[in-house]
Amino acid sequence: TRFPPEPNGYLHVGHAKAICVDFGVAADFGGVCYLRFDDTNPDTEDIEFAGSIIDDLIWLGFPPGEPLYASDYFEQLYLWAEHLVSHGLAYVDDQDGETISAQRGGYGKPGVESPHRDRPIEESLDLLRRMRSGEFADGSHVLRAKIDMQDENMQLRDPVMYRIRRGHHWRTGDEWVIYPTYDWAHGQSDAIEGVTHSLCTLEFDSHRALYDWYLSHLPLPGDQPRQTEFARLEL
């Protein structure tokens, strides 16, 4: 299993429940639980929060060992993104965030396909590489998975995988100007680490189809991780 907090704040009681489930289930079955920081947003994260999370885990009785970081996988995630583009499963979209959001439609409301959805593979690949090199302004392009703009599950309506965001990352510095979204980084990080069970709260139920779609379209070694949802803890 894994406990994957974003180091952008201090832990709350809901995190305490997730920690007990993630570490407890692993212990019950003779497994291992990794602490993996989901450090994919340079604008909001800080080493202070990471240290505080480690301290809280120790205080709760779950010393995490050496922590893992999604940022350690940035290069592999990028190469897998190129793989999807090369197989016609992702494309670069030049539209702004508001337009993309509006075109997703809603429940019972059809989605609208981007005018860039069928751009040639070579063109999308070239644009993605230029995005990485820092040629374009923040927000001017995104990489989207090419799934189904009419799917009832909104998560499958061509979700964004990468966005251009110039911000100083607390671990990678200024090496990257494109950053993966949570859904793109999450399942692939699980696969890299050999996680077998991704335990999430119920609001991620609709994300499971996307989690599985990404994993099923990549050349991954071994068995794929499985996501299971459980109830949230709120007071």
TORKE-932072 format. One line per 3 residues: number of its first residue (from 1); for each residue x, y, z of N, C-alpha, C, CB. Coordinates in nm, 3 decimals. Atoms other than C-alpha are relative to their C-alpha. Glycine has a CB too. Layout:
NUM> X:Y:Z:X:Y:Z:X:Y:Z:X:Y:Z ~ ...
//
This chain:
1> 0.085:-0.119:0.000:0.000:0.000:0.000:0.088:0.123:0.000:-0.096:0.001:0.122 ~ -0.076:-0.126:-0.007:0.099:0.366:0.005:-0.088:0.107:0.063:0.049:0.044:-0.143 ~ 0.066:-0.119:-0.051:0.007:0.687:0.185:0.059:0.118:-0.078:0.020:0.017:0.157
4> -0.057:-0.098:0.094:0.043:0.968:-0.076:-0.043:0.145:0.025:-0.038:-0.039:-0.139 ~ 0.044:-0.137:-0.023:-0.005:1.314:0.082:0.072:0.101:-0.088:0.020:0.037:0.145 ~ -0.066:-0.113:0.065:0.064:1.636:-0.103:0.058:0.088:0.110:-0.099:0.080:-0.092
7> -0.062:-0.080:-0.108:0.313:1.839:0.108:-0.035:0.148:-0.012:0.151:-0.017:-0.002 ~ 0.046:-0.139:0.014:0.102:2.156:0.091:-0.077:0.046:0.122:-0.087:0.015:-0.124 ~ 0.069:-0.039:-0.122:-0.031:2.168:0.448:0.024:-0.104:0.107:-0.151:0.017:-0.026
10> -0.015:0.092:-0.112:-0.056:1.994:0.782:-0.112:-0.104:-0.003:-0.001:0.077:0.135 ~ 0.098:0.109:0.004:-0.239:1.665:0.832:-0.119:0.028:0.092:0.067:-0.132:0.038 ~ 0.121:-0.015:-0.081:-0.595:1.652:0.966:-0.053:-0.138:0.038:-0.109:0.080:-0.078
13> 0.050:0.126:-0.054:-0.812:1.382:1.125:-0.031:-0.101:-0.111:-0.124:0.024:0.085 ~ 0.025:0.091:0.113:-0.912:1.239:0.786:0.127:-0.070:-0.045:-0.060:0.075:-0.116 ~ -0.128:0.062:0.032:-0.546:1.182:0.711:0.035:-0.109:0.101:0.111:0.107:-0.005
16> -0.032:0.099:-0.103:-0.512:0.999:1.043:-0.069:-0.132:-0.029:-0.041:0.052:0.138 ~ 0.071:0.123:0.035:-0.779:0.752:0.933:0.068:-0.067:-0.118:-0.148:0.029:-0.032 ~ -0.065:0.057:0.118:-0.612:0.707:0.593:0.132:-0.067:0.037:0.024:0.109:-0.107
19> -0.128:0.056:-0.044:-0.277:0.648:0.762:-0.021:-0.135:0.068:0.073:0.097:0.097 ~ 0.026:0.126:-0.071:-0.423:0.380:0.991:-0.045:-0.109:-0.096:-0.106:0.021:0.109 ~ 0.043:0.099:0.098:-0.591:0.209:0.695:0.118:-0.045:-0.086:-0.113:0.057:-0.089
22> -0.109:0.033:0.092:-0.290:0.227:0.461:0.108:-0.083:0.070:0.062:0.128:-0.057 ~ -0.106:0.072:-0.071:-0.028:0.121:0.715:-0.053:-0.125:0.070:0.067:0.092:0.102 ~ 0.057:0.112:-0.073:-0.263:-0.107:0.908:-0.030:-0.119:-0.088:-0.126:0.043:0.069
25> 0.030:0.109:0.092:-0.380:-0.313:0.609:0.129:-0.068:-0.045:-0.080:0.052:-0.123 ~ -0.128:0.058:0.040:-0.021:-0.359:0.495:0.056:-0.088:0.111:0.102:0.112:-0.035 ~ -0.052:0.078:-0.112:0.080:-0.477:0.841:-0.081:-0.128:0.020:-0.002:0.084:0.129
28> 0.087:0.117:-0.020:-0.220:-0.714:0.866:0.033:-0.112:-0.097:-0.147:0.040:-0.015 ~ -0.025:0.102:0.103:-0.116:-0.893:0.547:0.149:-0.021:-0.026:-0.070:0.039:-0.128 ~ -0.144:0.022:0.014:0.260:-0.891:0.599:0.062:0.079:-0.113:0.026:-0.144:-0.023
31> -0.049:-0.082:0.110:0.312:-0.615:0.344:0.075:0.123:0.048:-0.114:0.042:-0.087 ~ -0.073:-0.124:-0.026:0.476:-0.273:0.328:-0.086:0.116:-0.045:0.138:0.001:-0.072 ~ 0.067:-0.124:0.041:0.326:0.076:0.319:0.106:0.107:-0.021:-0.105:0.046:0.106
34> -0.094:-0.107:0.031:0.523:0.352:0.149:-0.062:0.136:0.030:0.044:-0.007:-0.147 ~ 0.035:-0.141:0.000:0.507:0.720:0.231:0.051:0.058:-0.131:0.061:0.076:0.126 ~ -0.040:-0.062:0.127:0.506:0.886:-0.110:-0.061:0.140:-0.008:-0.045:-0.086:-0.122
37> 0.048:-0.137:0.013:0.483:1.262:-0.134:-0.045:0.027:-0.144:0.110:0.101:0.042 ~ 0.055:-0.037:0.131:0.261:1.372:-0.424:0.041:0.144:-0.029:-0.157:-0.017:-0.005 ~ -0.056:-0.135:0.016:0.484:1.669:-0.503:-0.002:0.042:-0.146:0.144:0.006:0.055
40> 0.017:-0.035:0.142:0.343:1.761:-0.845:-0.047:0.142:-0.021:-0.097:-0.094:-0.064 ~ 0.045:-0.140:0.012:0.241:2.121:-0.770:0.101:0.092:0.067:-0.142:0.019:0.063 ~ -0.108:-0.079:-0.061:0.540:2.353:-0.719:-0.048:0.127:0.069:0.100:0.036:-0.105
43> 0.047:-0.129:-0.053:0.325:2.653:-0.627:-0.042:-0.006:0.146:-0.116:0.049:-0.083 ~ 0.062:0.008:-0.133:0.184:2.521:-0.299:0.077:-0.085:0.100:-0.138:-0.053:-0.013 ~ -0.066:0.098:-0.086:0.436:2.274:-0.157:0.126:0.054:0.064:0.032:-0.124:-0.081
46> -0.113:-0.053:-0.075:0.711:2.320:0.097:0.062:-0.112:0.084:-0.044:0.118:0.090 ~ -0.070:0.101:-0.077:0.973:2.114:0.277:-0.047:-0.003:0.146:0.150:0.025:-0.005 ~ 0.052:-0.003:-0.137:0.826:2.229:0.611:-0.118:-0.095:0.016:-0.043:0.143:0.037
49> 0.115:0.088:-0.008:0.502:2.044:0.537:0.043:-0.147:-0.009:-0.100:0.033:-0.112 ~ -0.049:0.137:0.012:0.691:1.732:0.432:0.057:-0.049:0.133:0.108:-0.010:-0.110 ~ -0.056:0.037:-0.130:0.883:1.730:0.760:-0.107:-0.019:0.105:0.096:0.105:0.047
52> 0.109:0.012:-0.096:0.565:1.785:0.958:-0.077:-0.130:-0.019:-0.095:0.119:-0.014 ~ 0.072:0.125:0.029:0.395:1.490:0.785:0.078:-0.120:0.055:-0.024:-0.016:-0.152 ~ -0.083:0.110:-0.053:0.687:1.260:0.871:-0.009:-0.004:0.152:0.147:0.017:-0.045
55> 0.010:-0.006:-0.146:0.675:1.379:1.234:-0.133:-0.056:0.049:0.017:0.144:0.049 ~ 0.132:0.048:-0.041:0.301:1.309:1.253:-0.012:-0.151:-0.015:-0.109:0.069:-0.082 ~ 0.003:0.146:0.018:0.344:0.957:1.113:0.072:-0.070:0.115:0.064:-0.038:-0.135
58> -0.076:0.058:-0.111:0.605:0.882:1.378:-0.081:0.010:0.129:0.137:0.071:0.016 ~ 0.081:-0.023:-0.120:0.380:1.030:1.649:-0.118:-0.096:0.008:-0.050:0.144:0.003 ~ 0.113:0.093:0.004:0.090:0.809:1.536:0.043:-0.146:0.015:-0.076:0.018:-0.130
61> -0.048:0.137:-0.016:0.313:0.501:1.559:0.029:-0.070:-0.130:-0.098:-0.078:0.076 ~ -0.028:0.058:0.131:0.385:0.450:1.189:0.124:0.063:-0.062:-0.121:0.017:-0.093 ~ -0.121:-0.058:0.061:0.749:0.545:1.123:0.012:-0.045:-0.145:0.126:-0.042:0.080
64> 0.014:0.035:0.141:0.762:0.560:0.743:0.126:-0.052:-0.068:-0.047:0.117:-0.073 ~ -0.122:0.034:0.071:1.123:0.480:0.668:0.035:0.109:-0.100:-0.014:-0.135:-0.072 ~ -0.043:-0.098:0.100:1.280:0.653:0.368:-0.119:0.039:-0.088:0.116:-0.055:-0.087
67> 0.116:-0.038:0.081:1.005:0.857:0.196:0.030:-0.006:-0.150:-0.046:0.141:0.037 ~ -0.007:-0.002:0.146:0.939:0.836:-0.177:-0.067:0.128:-0.050:-0.068:-0.127:-0.062 ~ 0.050:-0.125:0.055:0.850:1.124:-0.408:-0.045:-0.021:-0.144:0.108:0.111:0.008
70> 0.045:0.007:0.139:0.642:1.150:-0.725:0.098:0.070:-0.092:-0.140:0.063:-0.014 ~ -0.095:-0.075:0.083:0.903:1.398:-0.850:0.118:-0.086:-0.045:0.051:0.122:0.076 ~ -0.106:0.091:0.044:1.155:1.113:-0.866:-0.036:-0.070:-0.131:0.029:-0.104:0.109
73> 0.047:0.072:0.118:0.944:0.971:-1.148:-0.035:0.093:-0.116:-0.121:-0.084:0.036 ~ 0.039:-0.096:0.104:0.902:1.289:-1.356:0.049:-0.041:-0.139:0.053:0.139:0.034 ~ -0.054:0.037:0.131:1.128:1.163:-1.634:-0.074:-0.121:-0.058:0.150:-0.031:0.011
76> 0.072:0.118:0.048:0.957:0.824:-1.657:-0.144:0.035:-0.039:-0.001:-0.109:0.107 ~ 0.136:-0.042:0.032:0.612:0.985:-1.648:-0.004:0.073:-0.134:-0.057:0.091:0.111 ~ -0.006:-0.072:0.127:0.714:1.214:-1.932:0.019:-0.097:-0.117:0.112:0.103:0.002
79> -0.022:0.097:0.108:0.843:0.922:-2.142:-0.126:-0.079:-0.028:0.116:-0.095:0.036 ~ 0.127:0.070:0.020:0.516:0.739:-2.086:-0.103:0.090:-0.068:-0.055:-0.050:0.134 ~ 0.089:-0.093:0.070:0.330:1.052:-2.195:0.030:0.001:-0.150:0.013:0.143:0.058
82> -0.038:0.008:0.142:0.526:1.048:-2.521:-0.048:-0.132:-0.061:0.153:0.013:-0.016 ~ 0.049:0.130:0.049:0.433:0.680:-2.554:-0.148:0.010:-0.038:0.020:-0.110:0.107 ~ 0.144:-0.012:0.030:0.061:0.764:-2.537:-0.023:0.087:-0.123:-0.075:0.059:0.121
85> 0.013:-0.087:0.119:0.100:1.048:-2.788:0.037:-0.079:-0.125:0.090:0.126:0.013 ~ -0.049:0.075:0.115:0.294:0.819:-3.021:-0.099:-0.106:-0.047:0.131:-0.064:0.032 ~ 0.099:0.102:0.034:0.009:0.567:-3.012:-0.139:0.061:-0.022:-0.007:-0.106:0.110
88> 0.127:-0.066:0.027:-0.262:0.825:-3.078:-0.095:0.004:0.117:-0.067:-0.066:-0.113 ~ 0.083:0.006:-0.121:-0.386:0.812:-2.718:0.009:0.127:0.084:0.040:-0.119:0.083 ~ -0.008:-0.129:-0.068:-0.299:1.169:-2.615:0.035:0.106:-0.104:0.107:-0.003:0.116
91> -0.023:-0.109:0.095:-0.275:1.508:-2.784:0.020:0.131:0.075:-0.119:0.013:-0.099 ~ -0.021:-0.132:-0.056:-0.167:1.864:-2.718:-0.117:0.090:-0.040:0.135:0.061:-0.046 ~ 0.113:-0.090:0.022:-0.454:2.111:-2.682:0.047:0.143:0.027:-0.122:-0.037:0.091
94> -0.043:-0.139:-0.013:-0.398:2.485:-2.732:-0.104:0.087:0.071:0.029:0.058:-0.136 ~ 0.108:-0.078:-0.060:-0.722:2.594:-2.562:0.031:0.032:0.147:-0.133:-0.075:-0.011 ~ -0.021:-0.036:-0.140:-0.733:2.768:-2.223:-0.085:-0.087:0.091:-0.031:0.149:0.023
97> 0.066:0.086:-0.097:-0.854:2.602:-1.907:-0.150:0.019:0.008:0.058:0.023:0.133 ~ 0.144:-0.026:-0.008:-1.194:2.771:-1.901:-0.073:-0.064:-0.116:-0.027:0.151:0.002 ~ 0.063:0.059:0.118:-1.272:2.658:-2.255:-0.005:-0.151:0.012:0.076:0.040:-0.127
100> -0.005:0.145:-0.015:-1.162:2.301:-2.185:-0.104:-0.046:0.102:0.141:-0.046:0.043 ~ 0.096:0.035:-0.104:-1.372:2.293:-1.869:-0.144:0.008:-0.052:0.017:0.091:0.122 ~ 0.134:-0.016:0.054:-1.679:2.424:-2.050:-0.034:-0.109:-0.101:-0.015:0.138:-0.065
103> 0.024:0.102:0.102:-1.640:2.173:-2.332:-0.020:-0.140:0.057:0.115:-0.002:-0.097 ~ 0.021:0.132:-0.060:-1.641:1.881:-2.090:-0.148:-0.030:0.019:0.072:-0.008:0.135 ~ 0.142:0.022:-0.018:-2.015:1.932:-2.054:-0.032:-0.032:0.144:-0.049:-0.111:-0.090
106> 0.040:0.036:-0.135:-2.180:1.773:-1.753:-0.081:-0.127:-0.004:-0.080:0.113:0.067 ~ 0.080:0.121:-0.006:-2.391:1.482:-1.636:-0.129:0.022:-0.078:-0.031:-0.041:0.147 ~ 0.115:-0.018:0.087:-2.655:1.440:-1.906:0.020:0.106:-0.105:-0.118:0.033:0.081
109> -0.031:-0.104:0.097:-2.489:1.714:-2.108:0.120:-0.045:-0.082:0.028:0.138:0.070 ~ -0.108:0.055:0.081:-2.271:1.611:-2.404:0.128:0.084:0.006:-0.044:-0.011:-0.144 ~ -0.127:-0.069:0.010:-1.904:1.698:-2.425:0.025:0.048:-0.141:0.113:-0.090:0.046
112> -0.037:-0.056:0.131:-1.754:1.898:-2.710:0.147:-0.031:-0.024:-0.028:0.156:-0.007 ~ -0.138:0.036:0.029:-1.440:1.767:-2.875:0.083:0.123:-0.035:0.005:-0.102:-0.114 ~ -0.092:-0.109:0.031:-1.142:1.999:-2.895:0.030:0.002:-0.150:0.131:-0.015:0.081
115> -0.039:-0.007:0.141:-1.057:2.127:-3.244:0.140:-0.057:-0.025:-0.005:0.143:-0.049 ~ -0.135:0.055:0.013:-0.705:1.995:-3.174:0.005:-0.150:0.028:0.094:0.073:0.094 ~ 0.003:0.140:-0.044:-0.818:1.644:-3.080:0.059:-0.095:-0.104:-0.143:-0.042:0.029
118> -0.048:0.088:0.107:-0.726:1.492:-3.416:0.122:0.056:-0.072:-0.109:-0.025:-0.100 ~ -0.121:-0.050:0.064:-0.408:1.685:-3.482:0.098:-0.115:-0.019:0.065:0.114:0.084 ~ -0.091:0.110:0.028:-0.135:1.465:-3.631:0.089:-0.036:0.119:0.087:0.035:-0.119
121> -0.083:0.047:-0.110:0.066:1.254:-3.389:0.133:0.073:0.003:0.023:-0.150:-0.011 ~ -0.131:-0.066:0.006:0.393:1.409:-3.507:-0.007:0.143:0.050:0.054:-0.002:-0.143 ~ 0.016:-0.139:-0.045:0.259:1.758:-3.441:-0.016:0.007:0.151:-0.120:0.065:-0.069
124> 0.017:0.001:-0.145:0.143:1.676:-3.089:0.131:-0.035:0.070:-0.108:-0.101:0.041 ~ -0.127:0.040:-0.061:0.475:1.507:-3.014:0.099:0.117:-0.002:0.059:-0.121:-0.074 ~ -0.088:-0.116:0.010:0.666:1.812:-3.137:-0.040:0.107:0.100:-0.004:0.057:-0.142
127> 0.048:-0.102:-0.094:0.448:2.047:-2.931:0.029:-0.040:0.144:-0.150:0.023:-0.019 ~ -0.028:0.046:-0.136:0.488:1.832:-2.619:0.147:0.022:0.035:-0.037:-0.148:0.016 ~ -0.142:-0.019:-0.026:0.865:1.840:-2.651:0.035:0.147:0.015:0.083:-0.063:-0.111
130> -0.023:-0.145:-0.013:0.857:2.216:-2.699:-0.060:0.054:0.129:-0.058:0.075:-0.122 ~ 0.054:-0.035:-0.132:0.632:2.246:-2.394:0.103:-0.029:0.108:-0.131:-0.078:0.029 ~ -0.100:0.037:-0.101:0.895:2.062:-2.192:0.120:0.092:-0.004:0.044:-0.144:-0.020
133> -0.120:-0.083:0.013:1.176:2.278:-2.328:-0.022:0.144:0.047:0.047:0.001:-0.143 ~ 0.028:-0.134:-0.051:1.000:2.592:-2.201:-0.028:0.103:-0.106:0.112:0.046:0.081 ~ 0.022:-0.093:0.111:0.914:2.743:-2.538:-0.129:0.080:0.013:-0.001:-0.076:-0.130
136> 0.133:-0.062:-0.004:0.552:2.829:-2.449:-0.030:0.061:0.137:-0.106:-0.104:-0.035 ~ 0.041:-0.068:-0.123:0.389:3.051:-2.189:-0.087:-0.091:0.087:-0.075:0.129:-0.033 ~ 0.085:0.075:-0.092:0.215:2.914:-1.881:-0.145:0.004:-0.049:0.011:0.057:0.144
139> 0.141:0.007:0.035:-0.137:2.795:-1.961:-0.032:0.001:-0.147:-0.069:0.111:0.062 ~ 0.026:-0.012:0.144:-0.093:2.818:-2.338:-0.028:-0.134:-0.066:0.118:0.067:-0.069 ~ 0.023:0.134:0.054:-0.093:2.441:-2.400:-0.014:-0.099:0.116:0.117:-0.042:-0.094
142> 0.007:0.112:-0.094:-0.188:2.124:-2.214:0.008:-0.129:-0.080:-0.131:0.005:0.087 ~ 0.007:0.133:0.060:-0.148:1.755:-2.287:-0.123:-0.068:0.058:0.130:-0.084:0.027 ~ 0.122:0.068:-0.044:-0.476:1.562:-2.275:-0.001:-0.144:-0.050:-0.125:0.075:-0.052
145> 0.023:0.137:0.045:-0.553:1.192:-2.287:-0.117:-0.001:-0.098:-0.029:-0.095:0.122 ~ 0.105:0.009:0.102:-0.767:1.097:-2.586:-0.084:-0.124:0.030:0.062:-0.008:-0.145 ~ 0.081:0.114:-0.046:-1.042:0.882:-2.436:-0.139:0.006:-0.063:-0.010:-0.001:0.155
148> 0.137:-0.003:0.052:-1.413:0.962:-2.488:-0.072:0.122:0.057:-0.077:-0.132:0.036 ~ 0.066:-0.123:-0.044:-1.574:1.306:-2.472:-0.150:-0.018:0.027:0.020:0.108:-0.103 ~ 0.142:0.025:-0.027:-1.920:1.145:-2.445:-0.019:-0.101:0.113:-0.069:-0.050:-0.125
151> 0.015:0.099:-0.106:-1.847:0.904:-2.161:-0.080:0.059:0.117:0.139:-0.047:0.049 ~ 0.079:-0.047:-0.114:-2.090:0.927:-1.868:0.089:0.037:0.118:-0.100:-0.106:0.042 ~ -0.097:-0.033:-0.104:-1.789:0.932:-1.636:0.080:0.121:-0.045:0.094:-0.121:0.031
154> -0.064:-0.125:0.041:-1.662:1.290:-1.653:0.152:-0.010:0.003:-0.046:0.114:0.089 ~ -0.145:0.013:-0.010:-1.312:1.177:-1.557:0.062:-0.050:-0.131:0.037:-0.094:0.114 ~ -0.051:0.057:0.125:-1.279:1.006:-1.897:-0.016:0.093:-0.119:-0.069:-0.130:-0.028
157> 0.018:-0.094:0.110:-1.362:1.313:-2.104:0.131:0.075:-0.026:-0.116:0.099:0.030 ~ -0.130:-0.055:0.041:-1.010:1.373:-2.232:0.066:0.083:0.110:-0.017:0.086:-0.125 ~ -0.058:-0.073:-0.114:-0.851:1.465:-1.896:0.138:0.058:-0.032:0.009:-0.091:0.120
160> -0.130:-0.063:0.013:-0.550:1.694:-1.873:0.105:-0.085:0.071:-0.002:0.144:0.056 ~ -0.111:0.075:-0.057:-0.221:1.512:-1.811:0.117:0.089:0.042:0.048:-0.104:-0.099 ~ -0.109:-0.093:-0.029:0.033:1.795:-1.821:-0.046:0.143:-0.022:0.124:-0.031:-0.087
163> 0.023:-0.142:0.020:0.013:2.170:-1.777:0.133:0.074:0.014:-0.105:0.055:0.102 ~ -0.122:-0.082:-0.009:0.279:2.438:-1.821:-0.012:0.086:0.125:0.021:0.088:-0.129 ~ 0.007:-0.074:-0.126:0.356:2.590:-1.482:0.142:0.031:0.046:-0.078:-0.082:0.109
166> -0.135:-0.040:-0.044:0.672:2.784:-1.408:-0.005:0.036:0.148:0.053:0.120:-0.084 ~ -0.007:-0.023:-0.143:0.726:2.754:-1.037:0.119:-0.076:0.053:-0.131:-0.042:0.072 ~ -0.119:0.064:-0.054:1.033:2.670:-0.832:-0.041:-0.117:0.087:0.086:0.101:0.080
169> 0.036:0.122:-0.073:0.995:2.311:-0.714:0.099:-0.022:0.114:-0.003:-0.123:-0.095 ~ -0.085:0.011:-0.119:1.128:2.242:-0.365:0.101:-0.114:-0.008:-0.086:-0.019:0.122 ~ -0.097:0.107:0.017:1.309:1.927:-0.487:0.072:0.006:-0.134:-0.069:-0.133:0.014
172> -0.060:0.003:0.133:1.370:1.962:-0.862:0.041:0.138:-0.050:-0.096:-0.063:-0.099 ~ -0.041:-0.134:0.038:1.430:2.337:-0.868:-0.074:0.050:-0.123:0.149:0.004:-0.026 ~ 0.060:-0.053:0.123:1.370:2.488:-1.213:0.021:-0.094:-0.119:0.059:0.137:-0.032
175> -0.027:0.096:0.106:1.442:2.170:-1.409:-0.121:-0.020:-0.090:0.043:-0.134:0.060 ~ 0.122:0.028:0.075:1.078:2.126:-1.515:-0.088:0.125:-0.008:-0.078:-0.115:0.065 ~ 0.101:-0.106:0.014:0.824:2.374:-1.652:-0.136:-0.060:-0.034:0.043:0.101:-0.109
178> 0.128:0.069:0.012:0.554:2.113:-1.717:-0.011:-0.098:0.116:-0.013:-0.073:-0.139 ~ 0.022:0.086:-0.116:0.401:1.919:-1.430:-0.119:-0.091:-0.023:-0.020:0.084:0.126 ~ 0.109:0.095:0.020:0.183:1.607:-1.429:-0.115:0.029:0.096:0.049:-0.144:0.020
181> 0.115:-0.010:-0.089:-0.168:1.618:-1.288:0.001:-0.119:0.096:-0.132:0.004:-0.081 ~ 0.007:0.107:-0.101:-0.254:1.405:-0.986:-0.039:-0.133:-0.064:-0.101:0.037:0.111 ~ 0.048:0.125:0.057:-0.446:1.146:-1.189:0.103:-0.065:-0.093:-0.129:0.024:-0.076
184> -0.102:0.058:0.087:-0.163:1.105:-1.438:0.117:-0.056:0.082:0.051:0.105:-0.099 ~ -0.117:0.043:-0.077:0.110:1.073:-1.174:-0.032:-0.115:0.095:0.055:0.116:0.079 ~ 0.033:0.085:-0.114:-0.078:0.867:-0.917:0.013:-0.150:-0.030:-0.140:0.029:0.047
187> -0.003:0.143:0.029:-0.138:0.525:-1.072:0.132:-0.048:-0.053:-0.107:-0.034:-0.098 ~ -0.130:0.040:0.057:0.189:0.524:-1.260:0.107:-0.007:0.110:0.043:0.099:-0.111 ~ -0.092:0.008:-0.114:0.379:0.599:-0.938:-0.023:-0.130:0.076:-0.019:0.122:0.093
190> 0.030:0.128:-0.064:0.199:0.304:-0.779:0.066:-0.116:-0.075:-0.153:-0.022:0.008 ~ -0.055:0.110:0.081:0.309:0.082:-1.068:0.152:-0.005:0.011:-0.040:0.017:-0.148 ~ -0.145:-0.005:-0.011:0.671:0.197:-1.048:0.046:-0.061:0.132:0.051:0.145:-0.012
193> -0.041:0.043:-0.134:0.685:0.121:-0.675:-0.042:-0.143:0.032:-0.058:0.093:0.103 ~ 0.048:0.134:-0.028:0.514:-0.217:-0.702:-0.113:-0.003:0.100:0.112:-0.084:0.050 ~ 0.117:-0.003:-0.087:0.213:-0.105:-0.500:-0.107:-0.093:-0.058:-0.055:0.145:0.016
196> 0.104:0.091:0.048:-0.059:-0.371:-0.522:-0.140:0.054:0.028:0.017:-0.137:0.066 ~ 0.131:-0.049:-0.039:-0.345:-0.193:-0.345:0.006:0.150:0.029:-0.052:-0.077:0.124 ~ 0.013:-0.145:-0.019:-0.423:0.178:-0.380:-0.130:0.025:0.074:0.004:0.076:-0.137
199> 0.119:-0.020:-0.083:-0.663:0.260:-0.097:-0.035:0.148:0.003:0.022:-0.054:0.144 ~ 0.042:-0.139:0.014:-0.861:0.581:-0.152:-0.135:0.020:0.067:-0.008:0.041:-0.149 ~ 0.134:-0.029:-0.051:-1.164:0.755:-0.004:-0.100:0.008:-0.115:0.001:0.132:0.079
202> 0.105:0.024:0.099:-1.497:0.742:-0.184:-0.007:0.103:-0.111:-0.131:-0.005:0.069 ~ 0.009:-0.099:0.107:-1.462:1.066:-0.378:0.087:-0.036:-0.120:0.041:0.137:0.053 ~ -0.084:0.045:0.111:-1.202:0.885:-0.592:-0.062:-0.117:-0.076:0.137:-0.039:0.052
205> 0.067:0.111:0.068:-1.453:0.620:-0.701:-0.009:0.024:-0.151:-0.141:-0.020:0.057 ~ 0.014:-0.030:0.143:-1.512:0.797:-1.034:0.136:0.008:-0.069:-0.076:0.131:-0.020 ~ -0.134:-0.008:0.057:-1.134:0.829:-1.084:0.056:-0.139:-0.034:0.094:0.072:0.096
208> -0.058:0.134:0.017:-1.082:0.450:-1.080:0.006:-0.041:-0.146:-0.080:-0.102:0.079 ~ 0.000:0.037:0.142:-1.179:0.408:-1.447:0.118:0.065:-0.073:-0.132:0.041:-0.066 ~ -0.114:-0.069:0.062:-0.915:0.665:-1.545:0.131:-0.062:0.048:-0.003:0.150:0.033
211> -0.116:0.068:-0.058:-0.660:0.505:-1.311:0.030:-0.128:-0.079:-0.024:-0.034:0.150 ~ -0.016:0.127:0.073:-0.718:0.172:-1.487:0.031:0.024:-0.148:-0.126:-0.085:0.013 ~ -0.023:-0.027:0.143:-0.723:0.327:-1.837:0.148:0.031:-0.025:-0.088:0.117:-0.049
214> -0.141:-0.034:0.017:-0.378:0.480:-1.796:0.087:-0.126:0.011:0.044:0.105:0.104 ~ -0.084:0.117:-0.023:-0.229:0.159:-1.657:-0.011:-0.101:-0.114:-0.038:-0.067:0.131 ~ 0.022:0.101:0.103:-0.382:-0.057:-1.930:0.060:0.039:-0.135:-0.147:-0.026:-0.016
217> -0.054:-0.045:0.129:-0.232:0.154:-2.211:0.149:0.030:0.004:-0.075:0.124:-0.046 ~ -0.144:-0.024:-0.014:0.127:0.163:-2.086:0.074:-0.134:0.008:0.029:0.086:0.125 ~ -0.080:0.124:-0.006:0.407:-0.097:-2.118:0.058:-0.020:0.139:0.113:0.004:-0.104
220> -0.042:0.013:-0.140:0.422:-0.173:-1.746:0.044:-0.143:0.030:-0.113:0.041:0.093 ~ -0.043:0.135:-0.041:0.610:-0.465:-1.592:-0.088:-0.052:0.113:0.147:0.001:0.043 ~ 0.067:0.061:-0.113:0.432:-0.708:-1.363:-0.149:0.030:0.007:0.064:0.043:0.125
223> 0.143:-0.021:-0.021:0.081:-0.691:-1.220:-0.029:0.147:0.023:-0.050:-0.083:0.118 ~ 0.040:-0.139:-0.019:-0.107:-0.364:-1.221:-0.059:0.019:0.139:-0.102:0.042:-0.107 ~ 0.064:-0.027:-0.128:-0.208:-0.200:-0.894:-0.151:0.009:-0.013:0.055:0.130:0.060
226> 0.146:-0.004:-0.002:-0.573:-0.204:-0.794:-0.046:0.105:0.099:-0.060:-0.139:0.036 ~ 0.053:-0.104:-0.087:-0.766:0.088:-0.649:-0.129:-0.047:0.067:-0.025:0.129:-0.078 ~ 0.120:0.031:-0.078:-1.024:0.034:-0.374:-0.035:0.122:0.084:0.021:-0.126:0.089
229> 0.045:-0.119:-0.073:-1.233:0.309:-0.213:-0.066:-0.038:0.132:-0.097:0.082:-0.086 ~ 0.066:0.018:-0.130:-1.354:0.343:0.146:-0.051:0.136:0.046:0.097:-0.063:0.106 ~ 0.066:-0.123:-0.044:-1.553:0.602:0.338:0.098:0.100:0.059:-0.109:-0.033:0.102
232> -0.078:-0.107:-0.061:-1.412:0.935:0.447:-0.033:0.010:0.148:-0.026:0.135:-0.070 ~ 0.026:-0.032:-0.141:-1.381:1.040:0.810:-0.014:0.151:0.012:0.115:-0.054:0.095 ~ 0.022:-0.143:-0.021:-1.536:1.377:0.887:-0.067:0.019:0.136:-0.087:0.062:-0.115
235> 0.063:-0.034:-0.129:-1.638:1.541:1.215:-0.107:0.106:-0.023:0.106:0.049:0.104
//
